[in-house]
């Protein structure tokens, strides 16, 4: 069973590392204790919506991008859907600009009809 707090922590760490920032730098910009940020990244502490917003601002990443990546990773871990379109859930390194939302919307619509049958 996947824990959301662990996935959030992993995604936050991935974004931070992708940007070449240290825990200390992000914690200072987010105005939070270094130890607390470390615990969030390791999935030991739940990040409130306020904490998540502060971290997103410090990382210069939209909260929606963080949550989208968490959602994609959870879907993969849960095996839902069985076939994820190319470019989805491939990790932070793929870049969110590469994702075409119209393909994703079509994918969701197609799977909604399958699930209701």
LUMMAR-152953 format. One record per atom (N, C-alpha, C): residue in three letters; y, x, z. Coordinates in steps of 0.001 Angstrom, whole numbers, padded with zeros to 6 digits, always signed. Example, Ala and Ser with C-alpha at 12.3 -4.5 7.8 and 13.67 -1.06 7.14 Angstrom:
<atoms>
ALA-005690+013190+007800ALA-004500+012300+007800ALA-003300+013200+007800SER-002250+012850+007080SER-001060+013670+007140SER+000030+012900+007870
</atoms>
This chain:
<atoms>
UNK-001180+000841+000000UNK+000000+000000+000000UNK+001249+000890+000000UNK+002103+000638-000947UNK+003326+001425-001076UNK+004395+000900-000124UNK+005053+001810+000567UNK+006161+001434+001433UNK+007461+001620+000671UNK+008289+000604+000698UNK+009553+000654-000029UNK+010418+001790+000491UNK+010438+002002+001804UNK+011304+003053+002346UNK+010900+004436+001842UNK+009610+004638+001610UNK+009160+005922+001076UNK+009598+006099-000372UNK+009499+005040-001151UNK+009932+005111-002548UNK+011441+005315-002637UNK+012193+004620-001779UNK+013650+004805-001758UNK+013969+006259-001429UNK+013305+006805-000432UNK+013527+008199-000058UNK+013194+009157-001183UNK+012080+008911-001856UNK+011686+009776-002977UNK+012711+009718-004111UNK+013190+008522-004409UNK+014168+008358-005489UNK+015488+009029-005117UNK+015925+008840-003884UNK+017166+009486-003449UNK+017038+011008-003533UNK+015917+011542-003082UNK+015699+012988-003157UNK+015693+013453-004610UNK+015015+012699-005484UNK+014970+013078-006899UNK+016366+013106-007520UNK+017172+012084-007228UNK+018540+012060-007759UNK+019338+013246-007211UNK+019206+013509-005918UNK+019955+014612-005301UNK+019571+015941-005930UNK+018278+016169-006069UNK+017809+017428-006642UNK+018178+017547-008118UNK+018107+016434-008837UNK+018480+016451-010245UNK+019937+016874-010408UNK+020770+016509-009462UNK+022189+016856-009513UNK+022467+018223-008886UNK+021438+018879-008387UNK+021593+020210-007824UNK+022364+020230-006514UNK+022243+019170-005728UNK+022977+019077-004472UNK+022037+019266-003281UNK+022582+019798-002218UNK+021805+019997-000995UNK+021905+018768-000101UNK+020995+018693+000844UNK+021073+017627+001852UNK+022425+017674+002562UNK+022846+018855+002911UNK+024111+019028+003638UNK+025298+018487+002829UNK+025335+018786+001531UNK+026430+018318+000682UNK+026469+016792+000599UNK+025317+016184+000365UNK+025259+014732+000224UNK+025554+014050+001556UNK+025000+014577+002638UNK+025253+013993+003966UNK+026737+014033+004294UNK+027405+015131+003974UNK+028839+015244+004254UNK+029631+014228+003435UNK+029310+014099+002151UNK+030034+013142+001300UNK+029757+011694+001707UNK+028544+011439+002198UNK+028176+010081+002610UNK+028591+009806+004055UNK+029150+010833+004727UNK+029598+010701+006112UNK+028455+010273+007037UNK+027327+010992+006917UNK+026192+010706+007788UNK+025574+012012+008272UNK+024801+011908+009316UNK+024162+013088+009891UNK+023109+013639+008932UNK+023064+014940+008840UNK+022098+015625+007991UNK+020667+015219+008349UNK+020369+015175+009635UNK+019026+014804+010088UNK+018645+013395+009681UNK+019612+012493+009725UNK+019344+011104+009346UNK+019020+011021+007852UNK+019820+011708+007027UNK+019548+011711+005590UNK+018172+012293+005311UNK+017815+013342+005999UNK+016501+013949+005827UNK+015394+012940+006146UNK+015580+012182+007216UNK+014576+011172+007593UNK+014503+010048+006553UNK+015633+009665+005990UNK+015640+008638+004940UNK+014871+009152+003725UNK+015161+010375+003313UNK+014485+010948+002147UNK+012984+011091+002360UNK+012568+011344+003585UNK+011132+011492+003872UNK+010460+010147+004140UNK+011220+009056+004053UNK+010653+007725+004258UNK+010383+007390+005704UNK+011003+008118+006633UNK+010798+007874+008055UNK+011791+006863+008619UNK+012919+006693+007938UNK+013945+005734+008363UNK+014241+004784+007223UNK+014493+003526+007575UNK+014914+002527+006591UNK+016387+002741+006274UNK+016723+002689+005011UNK+018119+002797+004598UNK+018705+001393+004488UNK+019727+001100+005286UNK+020390-000199+005188UNK+021149-000265+003866UNK+021610-001442+003513UNK+022376-001572+002274UNK+023659-000753+002339UNK+024251-000635+003524UNK+025456+000167+003687UNK+025158+001653+003499UNK+024063+002114+004064UNK+023657+003518+003916UNK+023342+003802+002450UNK+022615+002895+001821UNK+022273+003074+000414UNK+023532+003136-000454UNK+024503+002288-000170UNK+025764+002300-000921UNK+026509+003617-000714UNK+026537+004118+000515UNK+027203+005399+000797UNK+026523+006550+000072UNK+025205+006539+000072UNK+024463+007605-000606UNK+024635+007521-002119UNK+024636+006315-002649UNK+024847+006146-004084UNK+026217+006679-004488UNK+027215+006378-003689UNK+028565+006875-003974UNK+028612+008406-003886UNK+027969+008951-002864UNK+027949+010409-002700UNK+027231+011096-003860UNK+026213+010429-004394UNK+025440+010984-005508UNK+026036+010623-006866UNK+027066+009780-006841UNK+027695+009293-008072UNK+026673+008627-008989UNK+025877+007743-008382UNK+024839+006988-009081UNK+024990+005532-008650UNK+024926+004589-009570UNK+025003+003178-009168UNK+023813+002784-008281UNK+024071+001934-007311UNK+022983+001428-006463UNK+021917+000776-007338UNK+022351+000072-008372UNK+021396-000601-009260UNK+020442+000392-009920UNK+020912+001582-010254UNK+020044+002602-010858UNK+018993+003071-009855UNK+019409+003229-008609UNK+018466+003630-007559UNK+017409+002548-007375UNK+017848+001305-007245UNK+016910+000203-007028UNK+016013-000034-008234UNK+016538+000166-009432UNK+015733+000004-010649UNK+014608+001041-010666UNK+014948+002273-010326UNK+013925+003327-010308UNK+012881+003044-009227UNK+013321+002585-008060UNK+012378+002222-006995UNK+011452+001108-007485UNK+012024+000103-008114UNK+011234-001016-008622UNK+010217-000561-009663UNK+010633+000285-010581UNK+009713+000789-011607UNK+008561+001562-010976UNK+008866+002386-009992UNK+007817+003175-009336UNK+006858+002281-008558UNK+007392+001264-007889UNK+006524+000339-007155UNK+005609-000427-008102UNK+006146-000845-009249UNK+005328-001558-010232UNK+004170-000692-010702UNK+004432+000575-010916UNK+003371+001493-011339UNK+002330+001637-010234UNK+002787+001832-009001UNK+001860+001986-007874UNK+001010+000744-007654UNK+001615-000421-007876UNK+000902-001680-007670UNK+000045-002067-008865UNK+000233-001368-009967UNK-000523-001705-011160UNK+000002-002945-011847UNK+001239-003298-011571UNK+001850-004487-012174UNK+003083-004048-012906UNK+003228-004293-014129UNK+002227-004818-015058UNK+001244-003723-015449UNK+000152-004141-016080UNK-000871-003175-016462UNK-000362-002191-017511UNK+000428-002666-018437UNK+000958-001806-019499UNK+002477-001821-019423UNK+003049-000713-019029UNK+004492-000607-018918UNK+005010-000003-020213UNK+006026-000615-020820UNK+006544-000088-022088UNK+006972+001370-021972UNK+006876+002097-023059UNK+007292+003494-023084UNK+008737+003608-022626UNK+009006+004594-021781UNK+010361+004812-021293UNK+010630+004170-019951UNK+009723+003335-019466UNK+009930+002689-018177UNK+009082+003370-017120UNK+009681+003557-015911UNK+008966+004134-014789UNK+008560+005573-015007UNK+009231+006258-015905UNK+008848+007625-016207UNK+009565+008636-015326UNK+010294+008162-014332UNK+010947+009064-013398UNK+012402+009300-013730UNK+013087+009880-012801UNK+014516+010115-012912UNK+014828+011042-014071UNK+013967+011995-014334UNK+014265+012988-015353UNK+014396+012387-016740UNK+013798+011205-016972UNK+013901+010588-018290UNK+015314+010093-018553UNK+016055+009785-017516UNK+017434+009334-017680UNK+017515+007850-017925UNK+018406+007214-017233UNK+018524+005768-017349UNK+019189+005345-018638UNK+019955+006231-019270UNK+020591+005885-020524UNK+019590+005678-021649UNK+018374+006196-021481UNK+017357+006074-022524UNK+016652+004723-022503UNK+016832+003965-021440UNK+016123+002703-021282UNK+016869+001593-022009UNK+016153+000856-022822UNK+016752-000267-023531UNK+016388-001553-022807UNK+017388-002190-022241UNK+017144-003368-021427UNK+016636-004545-022237UNK+016992-004651-023510UNK+016491-005766-024299UNK+014974-005697-024448UNK+014418-004481-024566UNK+012968-004324-024616UNK+012344-004751-023288UNK+013009-004380-022199UNK+012487-004732-020885UNK+012532-006244-020677UNK+013628-006886-021080UNK+013730-008346-020962UNK+012636-009034-021772UNK+012381-008544-022975UNK+011322-009116-023808UNK+009963-008916-023150UNK+009767-007749-022558UNK+008515-007459-021865UNK+008306-008424-020695UNK+009360-008626-019905UNK+009274-009549-018768UNK+008983-010971-019230UNK+009656-011408-020280UNK+009447-012756-020792UNK+008004-012939-021251UNK+007464-011955-021933UNK+006084-012042-022413UNK+005100-012090-021256UNK+005351-011316-020221UNK+004431-011283-019080UNK+004580-012494-018176UNK+005754-013089-018150UNK+005946-014312-017369UNK+005047-015408-017908UNK+004971-015535-019228UNK+004146-016581-019822UNK+002665-016317-019588UNK+002264-015044-019533UNK+000870-014704-019273UNK+000488-015050-017838UNK+001379-014784-016900UNK+001088-015035-015483UNK+001026-016524-015148UNK+001743-017361-015873UNK+001777-018779-015544UNK+000615-019543-016148UNK-000178-018888-017009UNK-001317-019561-017641UNK-002481-019648-016710
</atoms>
